[in-house]
Amino acid sequence: MTDTLILRTRPTTVEAKQITDDNRDEVARWCGGWAFGYDVVRWFSRDSGTVLDAQVGDWIVRSAFGHFVRVSDDTLLSVYDRINPAVSE
């Protein structure tokens, strides 16, 4: 007899900010990174220790564990469900 498990990942809530021309510096501070050039935000990945880049139009997502990742607009809408309207801080 084979033991088989059927599993579902737990729902988690993440925070995401889309980089725009107007908020690039703010988003860079939020993720502990810096604005680079005219349209790039850079930060160090806590997972791999490498430098990650995101451009205007991309989203930066902070996971439940506090890690930041770049996500394209298409991917964000296909992977995550919106639970509330965008809020400004």
Backbone hydrogen bonds, N-H to C=O, Kabsch-Sander energy under -0.5 kcal/mol:
donor,donor_aa,acceptor,acceptor_aa,energy
4,T,2,T,-0.6
7,L,5,L,-0.6
15,E,62,R,-1.5
17,K,60,I,-2.1
19,I,58,D,-2.7
24,R,20,T,-0.8
27,V,23,N,-2.7
28,A,24,R,-2.1
29,R,25,D,-2.1
30,W,26,E,-2.2
31,C,27,V,-2.0
32,G,29,R,-1.2
33,G,28,A,-3.1
34,W,42,R,-2.4
36,F,40,V,-3.2
40,V,36,F,-1.4
41,V,54,A,-2.8
42,R,34,W,-2.8
43,W,52,L,-1.8
45,S,50,T,-3.3
49,G,45,S,-1.9
52,L,43,W,-3.3
54,A,41,V,-1.9
56,V,39,D,-1.5
57,G,19,I,-2.7
58,D,55,Q,-2.8
59,W,71,V,-3.0
60,I,17,K,-2.6
61,V,59,W,-0.5
61,V,69,V,-2.9
62,R,15,E,-3.1
63,S,61,V,-0.6
63,S,67,H,-3.1
66,G,63,S,-1.9
69,V,61,V,-2.0
71,V,59,W,-2.9
76,L,72,S,-2.5
77,L,73,D,-1.8
78,S,74,D,-1.2
79,V,75,T,-2.0
80,Y,76,L,-2.4
